[in-house]
């Protein structure tokens, strides 16, 4: 996401935590989804942080997160399986 903004363009309206070492519940993250949605960035909020994975929901941080809880990898941009994202 950071590299998508070129000099002179508007900044992204979201402030993401890209440092998986500092993840905590409530952080807004940019996450990815496998399969047919692999090319699209998504915005989510972390609910739980574990040593090897996170639990997140889709949301922009401005209103209550909505949808199902999803399990993602614990990396700078968590990866969620398409089956989880499309439940």
Protein Blocks (a to p, Z undefined) as FASTA:
>chain_A
ZZmpcghiacdfbdcdfbfklgcehiacddddehjllmpccddddfbdcfkbccddddeh
laccedjdddddddfbdcddfklmmZZ
